[in-house]
């Protein structure tokens, strides 16, 4: 039987209502969830943050200056241990659960043996990341990551097409969709009847105001989450969806305070309106 988090979800609006604290809310929320969720469910939450560990891993491997992104699941000391264990072929002894692709990527980078010779190291590790998260044992989460990957590929292909950049090295994963993005010269890349919200995406792409374009793209993601999470009332899927919306809201507050507050208020209203809470939680 799947675990339900009635009190946690019922309390979310009250917990995060203060928009002025949103610059810290995402990591605070993550820490809170680590204490409240089962280990299996928190692994779903943690999957979202491995993308920051990917950035940190590249930063350390390339020996670039800069602080590690604190949103990652691992700290600098963890990476030092991982590098040592990989060198000794003993990564299985690492005490924390990490994606299996870490070892594969570190070996490839250190041996100067790309996993895909036409792609940058950043795109190679992103390939591995999406292969990992789209294989998680949760249908809702898998569907989200596939949608996110496909949406990002469409946006990337459109950008490359506009600036006459080779599309294939910039795409993530390999599918019928990516093949069409590489080969088609049509405005909708020949996927007009196949991909959800393609007309909204194309209108966002055509938007000349960069801030408005970003807003439209995030709203496409937001609507997708609303539609797919509607019947998940008190399970980890609802919390995962909330986390993604919270991250979007945090980003908008950083870019545009007024827009960010509007999105945050919408998040709270959506959560309250998406289901009628039992009287005991009202």
C-alpha positions in Angstrom: 0.0 0.0 0.0 1.3 3.4 -1.0 2.1 5.8 1.9 0.0 8.9 2.2 1.0 12.2 3.7 -2.2 13.8 4.8 -0.9 16.3 7.4 2.2 17.2 5.3 0.2 18.1 2.2 -2.6 19.7 4.1 -0.1 22.0 5.8 1.9 23.0 2.7 0.3 26.4 2.1 0.7 27.5 5.7 4.2 26.2 5.7 5.4 28.2 2.6 3.0 31.1 2.5 5.6 33.8 3.1 6.9 34.7 -0.4 9.7 36.8 1.0 11.4 33.6 2.2 11.2 31.9 -1.1 14.8 32.4 -1.9 15.5 29.8 0.8 12.3 27.8 0.6 13.4 25.2 -1.9 16.3 23.8 0.1 14.4 24.2 3.4 11.6 22.2 1.8 14.0 19.5 0.6 15.5 19.1 4.1 12.0 19.0 5.6 10.9 16.2 3.2 14.0 14.2 4.0 12.8 14.0 7.6 9.1 13.4 6.7 9.1 11.0 3.8 9.9 7.3 3.6 13.3 6.5 2.2 11.8 5.3 -1.1 9.6 8.4 -1.5 12.5 10.8 -0.7 14.6 9.1 -3.4 12.0 10.4 -5.8 12.4 13.9 -4.5 16.2 13.6 -4.5 16.1 12.5 -8.2 15.3 16.1 -9.1 18.4 17.4 -7.4 20.9 15.1 -9.1 21.0 17.6 -12.0 22.8 20.0 -9.6 25.2 17.3 -8.6 25.9 16.8 -12.3 26.9 20.5 -12.5 29.1 20.1 -9.4 30.7 16.9 -10.7 31.7 18.7 -13.9 33.0 21.7 -12.1 35.3 19.5 -10.0 36.4 17.3 -12.9 37.2 20.3 -15.0 39.0 21.9 -12.0 37.2 25.2 -12.5 37.0 27.8 -9.8 33.6 28.4 -8.2 31.5 27.2 -5.3 29.4 24.0 -5.6 25.7 24.5 -6.0 24.2 23.8 -2.5 21.1 22.3 -4.1 22.9 19.1 -4.9 22.6 15.9 -2.9 26.3 15.7 -2.3 28.9 17.9 -0.7 32.5 18.5 -1.7 33.7 15.8 0.8 31.4 13.3 -0.8 32.9 14.0 -4.2 36.4 13.6 -2.9 35.5 10.2 -1.5 33.8 9.2 -4.7 36.8 10.2 -6.8 39.0 8.1 -4.5 36.8 5.1 -4.6 36.4 5.2 -8.4 40.2 5.3 -8.7 40.4 2.2 -6.6 37.5 0.6 -8.4 35.6 0.4 -5.1 32.7 2.8 -5.6 30.3 0.1 -4.4 31.5 0.8 -0.9 30.3 4.4 -0.9 27.9 4.9 2.0 25.3 7.0 0.2 23.0 6.0 -2.6 24.1 7.7 -5.9 23.1 7.2 -9.6 25.0 4.4 -11.3 26.1 6.7 -14.1 28.4 8.6 -11.8 31.1 6.0 -12.1 30.6 5.6 -15.8 30.9 9.3 -16.4 34.0 9.8 -14.2 35.8 6.9 -15.9 35.0 8.3 -19.3 36.1 11.9 -18.4 39.4 10.8 -16.8 40.3 8.5 -19.6 39.3 11.2 -22.2 37.0 8.6 -23.8 33.7 10.4 -24.5 30.5 8.4 -24.3 29.3 10.3 -27.4 32.0 11.9 -29.4 29.8 14.6 -31.0 28.4 15.9 -27.7 29.9 18.1 -25.0 30.6 16.6 -21.6 27.7 18.6 -20.2 25.3 17.0 -22.7 26.8 13.6 -22.1 26.1 13.7 -18.4 22.6 15.1 -19.1 22.0 12.1 -21.4 22.9 9.8 -18.5 20.8 11.8 -16.0 17.6 11.5 -18.1 18.2 7.9 -18.9 18.4 7.4 -15.1 15.3 9.4 -14.1 13.1 8.2 -16.9 13.7 4.7 -15.6 12.5 5.4 -12.0 9.7 3.1 -10.7 7.0 5.7 -10.6 4.8 6.4 -13.6 4.0 10.0 -12.8 7.7 10.9 -12.2 8.8 9.1 -15.4 6.1 10.9 -17.4 7.2 14.2 -16.0 10.9 13.7 -16.9 10.1 12.5 -20.4 7.9 15.5 -21.0 10.6 17.9 -19.6 13.3 16.3 -21.7 11.2 16.4 -24.9 10.1 20.0 -24.2 13.7 21.0 -23.7 14.7 19.3 -26.9 12.1 21.1 -28.9 13.2 24.4 -27.5 16.8 23.6 -28.1 16.1 22.4 -31.7 14.2 25.7 -32.4 17.1 27.7 -31.0 19.7 25.8 -33.1 17.5 26.1 -36.2 17.2 29.9 -35.8 21.0 30.4 -35.3 22.1 27.7 -37.8 23.7 25.5 -35.1 24.0 21.7 -35.7 21.0 20.3 -33.8 22.0 16.7 -33.1 24.9 17.3 -30.7 22.6 19.6 -28.6 19.7 17.1 -28.1 19.3 14.9 -25.1 18.4 11.2 -25.5 17.5 9.4 -28.7 14.0 8.8 -29.8 11.6 9.2 -32.7 11.1 12.8 -31.5 14.8 13.7 -31.6 15.1 12.1 -35.1 12.3 14.4 -36.3 13.8 17.4 -34.6 17.1 16.8 -36.5 15.6 16.0 -39.9 12.4 18.1 -40.2 12.4 21.6 -41.6 8.8 22.3 -40.7 7.9 24.9 -38.2 6.5 22.3 -35.9 9.2 19.7 -36.8 6.4 17.4 -38.0 5.2 16.6 -34.5 2.1 18.9 -34.5 -0.3 16.0 -33.9 1.9 14.0 -31.6 3.3 16.2 -28.8 1.1 17.7 -26.1 0.8 21.5 -26.0 2.9 21.9 -29.2 0.9 25.0 -30.2 1.5 26.7 -26.9 5.2 25.8 -27.2 5.5 27.2 -30.7 3.8 30.5 -29.5 6.2 30.7 -26.6 9.1 30.2 -29.1 7.8 33.0 -31.2 7.6 35.4 -28.3 10.3 38.1 -28.7 10.3 39.3 -25.1 12.7 36.9 -23.3 11.1 37.3 -19.9 7.7 36.6 -21.3 9.0 33.7 -23.3 10.4 32.1 -20.1 7.2 32.7 -18.3 5.1 31.0 -21.0 7.4 28.0 -21.0 7.1 27.6 -17.2 3.3 28.0 -17.5 3.3 25.1 -20.0 5.2 23.0 -17.4 2.9 24.2 -14.6 -0.3 23.2 -16.6 1.2 19.8 -17.4 1.8 19.2 -13.7 -1.7 20.3 -12.8 -3.3 18.0 -15.3 -1.2 14.9 -14.5 -1.2 15.3 -10.7 -4.9 16.0 -10.3 -5.9 12.6 -9.0 -2.8 12.2 -6.7 -4.2 13.6 -3.5 -1.9 12.7 -0.6 0.9 10.7 -2.1 4.5 11.6 -3.1 3.4 12.6 -6.6 1.5 15.6 -5.2 4.6 16.6 -3.2 6.9 16.1 -6.2 4.6 18.3 -8.3 4.6 21.0 -5.5 8.4 20.9 -5.4 8.7 21.6 -9.1 6.3 24.4 -8.9 8.1 25.9 -5.9 11.3 25.8 -7.8 9.7 27.7 -10.7 8.3 30.2 -8.3 11.6 30.7 -6.6 13.3 31.4 -10.0 10.7 33.9 -11.0 11.0 35.8 -7.7 14.7 36.0 -8.5 14.0 37.3 -12.0 10.9 39.4 -11.4 9.5 39.8 -7.9 5.9 40.7 -9.1 5.7 37.8 -11.5 7.2 35.4 -8.9 4.7 36.4 -6.3 1.8 35.9 -8.8 3.1 32.4 -9.6 3.5 31.6 -5.9 0.0 32.8 -5.1 -1.3 30.7 -7.9 0.6 27.7 -6.5 -1.2 28.0 -3.2 -4.6 28.5 -4.8 -4.1 25.5 -7.1 -3.2 23.3 -4.1 -6.2 24.4 -2.2 -8.6 24.1 -5.1 -7.2 20.8 -6.5 -9.0 18.7 -3.9 -11.4 19.1 -1.0 -9.5 18.3 2.2 -11.2 16.2 4.8 -12.8 18.3 7.6 -10.1 17.2 10.1 -7.4 18.9 8.0 -9.4 22.1 7.3 
